[in-house]
Amino acid sequence: MKASVFALAITLLVLGMPICAPAGAQDIERAEAGEPRLMVRLAPRYPEAAVKARMSGHVTLDFTIGEGGVLDIVVIDSSDPIFHEEAIASVGMWRYFAYASDGTPVLGRRVRETFEFDIEKLEQYSR
Protein backbone atom coordinates (compact mmCIF):
# COMPACT_ATOMS: atom_id res chain seq x y z
CA MET A 1 0.00 0.00 0.00
CA LYS A 2 2.77 2.49 0.91
CA ALA A 3 4.58 1.79 -2.36
CA SER A 4 1.46 2.44 -4.46
CA VAL A 5 0.70 5.73 -2.64
CA PHE A 6 4.33 6.78 -3.12
CA ALA A 7 4.23 5.89 -6.83
CA LEU A 8 0.99 7.87 -7.25
CA ALA A 9 2.51 10.90 -5.51
CA ILE A 10 5.61 10.80 -7.73
CA THR A 11 3.48 10.45 -10.87
CA LEU A 12 1.33 13.43 -9.89
CA LEU A 13 4.36 15.56 -9.13
CA VAL A 14 5.82 14.73 -12.54
CA LEU A 15 2.51 15.77 -14.13
CA GLY A 16 2.69 19.07 -12.24
CA MET A 17 -0.33 18.46 -10.03
CA PRO A 18 -0.19 20.03 -6.55
CA ILE A 19 -0.22 17.67 -3.59
CA CYS A 20 -1.37 18.91 -0.21
CA ALA A 21 -0.45 16.88 2.84
CA PRO A 22 -3.12 16.11 5.42
CA ALA A 23 -2.93 17.66 8.89
CA GLY A 24 -0.78 15.02 10.64
CA ALA A 25 -1.82 15.05 14.32
CA GLN A 26 -5.49 15.47 13.51
CA ASP A 27 -5.40 12.52 11.10
CA ILE A 28 -3.80 10.30 13.77
CA GLU A 29 -6.56 11.23 16.22
CA ARG A 30 -9.22 10.50 13.60
CA ALA A 31 -7.65 7.12 12.80
CA GLU A 32 -7.65 6.24 16.49
CA ALA A 33 -11.34 7.16 16.60
CA GLY A 34 -12.03 4.76 13.73
CA GLU A 35 -11.96 7.33 10.94
CA PRO A 36 -10.20 6.77 7.60
CA ARG A 37 -6.91 8.66 7.13
CA LEU A 38 -6.39 10.84 4.08
CA MET A 39 -2.98 9.89 2.69
CA VAL A 40 -2.90 11.85 -0.61
CA ARG A 41 -4.88 15.04 -1.08
CA LEU A 42 -4.69 16.93 -4.35
CA ALA A 43 -5.78 20.51 -4.62
CA PRO A 44 -7.99 21.16 -7.66
CA ARG A 45 -6.57 23.21 -10.49
CA TYR A 46 -8.24 26.52 -11.21
CA PRO A 47 -10.32 25.99 -14.37
CA GLU A 48 -8.75 27.83 -17.30
CA ALA A 49 -12.15 29.10 -18.48
CA ALA A 50 -12.80 30.54 -14.99
CA VAL A 51 -9.40 32.26 -15.03
CA LYS A 52 -10.17 33.82 -18.43
CA ALA A 53 -13.61 34.93 -17.19
CA ARG A 54 -12.10 36.12 -13.85
CA MET A 55 -14.65 34.01 -11.95
CA SER A 56 -14.57 32.98 -8.31
CA GLY A 57 -16.81 30.26 -6.94
CA HIS A 58 -17.20 27.08 -4.97
CA VAL A 59 -18.11 23.41 -5.33
CA THR A 60 -19.30 21.04 -2.60
CA LEU A 61 -18.79 17.35 -3.30
CA ASP A 62 -20.11 14.29 -1.50
CA PHE A 63 -18.28 10.97 -1.94
CA THR A 64 -17.69 7.53 -0.45
CA ILE A 65 -14.40 6.25 0.97
CA GLY A 66 -13.51 3.06 -0.88
CA GLU A 67 -10.57 0.67 -0.60
CA GLY A 68 -7.76 3.22 -0.77
CA GLY A 69 -9.66 5.72 -2.90
CA VAL A 70 -12.90 7.56 -3.53
CA LEU A 71 -16.16 6.34 -5.09
CA ASP A 72 -19.53 7.83 -6.05
CA ILE A 73 -18.53 11.50 -6.31
CA VAL A 74 -21.62 13.74 -6.45
CA VAL A 75 -21.85 17.54 -6.75
CA ILE A 76 -24.05 18.73 -3.87
CA ASP A 77 -23.74 22.49 -4.34
CA SER A 78 -21.93 24.76 -6.76
CA SER A 79 -21.78 28.39 -7.74
CA ASP A 80 -21.18 27.44 -11.40
CA PRO A 81 -20.66 24.20 -13.38
CA ILE A 82 -17.35 25.60 -14.67
CA PHE A 83 -15.74 24.43 -11.39
CA HIS A 84 -17.15 20.87 -11.35
CA GLU A 85 -14.64 19.04 -13.54
CA GLU A 86 -11.49 20.18 -11.70
CA ALA A 87 -12.97 19.57 -8.24
CA ILE A 88 -14.17 16.08 -9.19
CA ALA A 89 -10.84 15.24 -10.85
CA SER A 90 -8.85 16.20 -7.75
CA VAL A 91 -11.06 14.29 -5.30
CA GLY A 92 -10.98 11.28 -7.61
CA MET A 93 -7.23 11.08 -7.04
CA TRP A 94 -7.36 11.34 -3.25
CA ARG A 95 -6.14 8.21 -1.48
CA TYR A 96 -7.24 6.97 1.92
CA PHE A 97 -5.92 4.42 4.34
CA ALA A 98 -9.38 3.16 5.22
CA TYR A 99 -8.64 1.27 8.43
CA ALA A 100 -8.82 2.26 12.06
CA SER A 101 -5.73 1.87 14.28
CA ASP A 102 -7.04 -1.55 15.43
CA GLY A 103 -7.17 -2.75 11.80
CA THR A 104 -10.95 -2.52 11.48
CA PRO A 105 -12.02 -1.44 7.96
CA VAL A 106 -13.89 1.85 7.81
CA LEU A 107 -14.96 1.64 4.20
CA GLY A 108 -18.19 3.13 2.93
CA ARG A 109 -18.02 6.39 4.91
CA ARG A 110 -19.60 9.35 3.17
CA VAL A 111 -17.54 12.55 3.17
CA ARG A 112 -18.49 16.09 2.15
CA GLU A 113 -15.84 18.56 1.01
CA THR A 114 -16.17 22.16 -0.21
CA PHE A 115 -13.62 23.78 -2.51
CA GLU A 116 -13.34 27.54 -2.78
CA PHE A 117 -11.99 29.06 -5.99
CA ASP A 118 -10.91 32.67 -5.39
CA ILE A 119 -9.59 34.53 -8.44
CA GLU A 120 -7.94 37.17 -6.22
CA LYS A 121 -5.85 34.52 -4.43
CA LEU A 122 -4.89 32.99 -7.76
CA GLU A 123 -3.39 36.29 -8.85
CA GLN A 124 -1.46 36.64 -5.58
CA TYR A 125 0.24 33.28 -6.08
CA SER A 126 1.02 33.75 -9.76
CA ARG A 127 3.11 36.92 -9.32
N, C-alpha and C positions, 0 to 999 in steps of 0.2 A: 504494500500500500504506500509506504513512504517513497519508494522508488518511482511509482507512477505519478504521485503528486509532484515530486521533484522534476520529473521529465516534463510534465504539463507546464510547470512554472517556467522552466528553461525555454520551452517552445513558445510560450506567450511573450516572454521577454524578447526573444529573437524577432517575433512578429511586431514588436513595438507596442504591445498592449500593457497598460499600467496594472500593476498588482498591488493591492493594498493588504497589509497584514492585519489579521484580527487583533483585537485588544487582548493581549496575553492573559493577565490575571483574571479578567472577567470570564474568558473562555474556559479556564480551568475550573472556576467556581460553577459555571453552568454545566460542565461535563460531570462534576461531582454530584450535581443535583439531577443528573439523568438527562441532560440536554445534549443535543449533538454539537460538536465543535466545528466551527468554520475554519477550514485549513487553507483554502485559496479563495480570495475575494478579489474580483476584478471590478474596477471602476468603469462605468460605461463611458464610451467616447461621446463627445458632443456631436450630435448629428450635423453634418456639413450643411444641409439645407437650413437648419435652425441658425447656424453661424451666419450664413449669407443673409437670412431674414432678420438677424439680430433678435432672435426670440429666446426668452427664458421660459421655463415651465417645470413641470413635475410629472412623474409617473409612479403609481403605487402598484406593485406586483404582489400576487399571492402565489405560493408554490409549495410543493411537497418535497421533504427531504427523502431522497432515495439512497440506495447503497452507494455511498461516496459522492453522489451528485444531486441534481435537482430535477424534478419531474413536474408535469402539469402546471406550467407557468401561465397565469391568467392576469390580464390587466384589470385591476379593480377600479382605478381612478386615474385620470390623466388630464392635463391641461390642453394637450394637443397630440394627435396621433403621430406627429413627426418625431416624437421622443420614444415611441414604443419599441422600435426595432433594436436600437442600441441598448436600451435597458434590458430587454429580454435576452439579447445576445450575451451581455455581461453576466447576468444571473445564471444563464445556461452553462457557463463555464466555472461557476463556483463549485468547490469541492468540500465535502463534509466528511468528518470522521464520525459516523453515526452510531457510536456506542458510548454508553455511560462508563464511568471509571471502573465499575464492577464487571464490564464486558457485556452488559445487557444491551441488545439492539434498541435503538430509539428511532427506527425508520417510520416513515409515514407522518411525521409531524408537519403541520402546515405552518408556514412562515409568511409574514407580510413585511415588505420592505418598500420604502419610498425613496426615490431618487430626485434630487433637486438639480435642475440645470439652470445656472445663473450666468447669463452672457457677460455681465460685468466682471465676475470672477474669472471667466475664461480670458478676458483681455488682460487682467492683472498677471496671470501666469504666463501669457505668451509674449510679454515684453522682454 
